[in-house]
Amino acid sequence: MNPKKDKKSSTLIFKESETDYRKQDTEPFSYDRAMAAIQQLVEDMQQPSITMDELLQKQERANVLINLCQEKLRAIKPKFDIPF
């Protein structure tokens, strides 16, 4: 899964995995939504019944979401830097 730029704006969008039980449509990237998805993925990966293929898929999804969150944080960091 690769995030894409919305052609009308610089908003990042991403599509949920086809096997993911969360929303299937493409929505604007939200830090809070991504963090909630990461938390759910971690819980899912801790289940003893998870298969190796499922674990790999969830880990890849988590990596994409983590990168999106890091990009969002880097983008807002300059707004909080206070010059002395």
N, C-alpha and C positions, 0 to 999 in steps of 0.2 A: 504494500500500500504506500503510495507516494502522495504527499500533500501537493496541492496545486494552488496557484494564485488565481483568484477570481479575476476575470478579464475586466470587469467594471471597476474594481478597486484593488487595493493591495491586501485585502483580507485573505488569509490562508483558509483553505477549505480542505476537508478530508472526508473520505468515504469509509463507513464502517465495513468491517469484514462481512462477506456474504454469510458466514456461519455465526456471526455475532448476533446475540439476541437483543442488542440495543437498537436504536433507530437505524434504519437502512438507508436513509436519504443523505444527501450531501448538505452539510450545514456550515456556517461560518465557524472558524476556530474560536473556541472559548477556553481560556485557561482553566476555569473552574470545571467545565465539562470534561476536559482532557484529564485533569487530576482525578476526578471521580472515576473515569474510565480506567486510569492506571491503578487506582486502589482496587477496583473490581477485578482487574486482570491479575493482580498479585494474589488476591483471595482465591481466584480460580486456579492459579498455578500451584497453590499450596494443597489442593485437593489430592488425596492419595489415588483416586481413580483416573486422574488425567493421563492421557496417552502421550507418548513422546512427540507425535505430530502436533497434537493440540498445544503442548507446552511450547514447542518451537514457534507455532503460529502466534500464540499469545505474547511470547517474548519479543517477537518481531514487531508486533502491534505496539507493545509497551515502549520499545525503543523509538518508534516514530513519534508517539505522543510525548515522550520525554524530550526529544529534540525540539518539537513544536513549543513546549513549555519553556525550554531554555531560550529559544529564539524570542519568544514573547518577553521574557524577563530581560534579555539583553536590549531589546528595543525600548523598554521603559526605564532602564537604569539611568540614562542621562537626565531624565526628568527629576530624579531624586538626588542627584549629586548637588551638594550645596558648596559653592565656592567660599573660601575664607579670605 
